[in-house]
Amino acid sequence: MTEIQEIDVLVKPDGTVRIEVRGAKGSQCLDLTAGLEELLGGKILERLHTDEFDLQEDLQYEEDPLEQQDRK
């Protein structure tokens, strides 16, 4: 099951931008925001990771049909 990921973009009066990601485990947040960061100029002043960054990403593997057959 796919989890919902949310991205908040906060623009401060001085023009600095803060991007916050929720619902992404591990480095998924970096993949989700890469394009947005590039569109905003690509200059990262600071990157802070939440506790979700330390969680392992849910990797989904497609099972080999031959291995499934061997188990029958």
Secondary structure, 3 states (H helix, E strand, C coil): CCCCCEEEEEECCCCCEEEEEECCCCCHHHHHHHHHHHHCCCCCCCCCCCHHHHCCCCCCCCCCHHHHHHCC
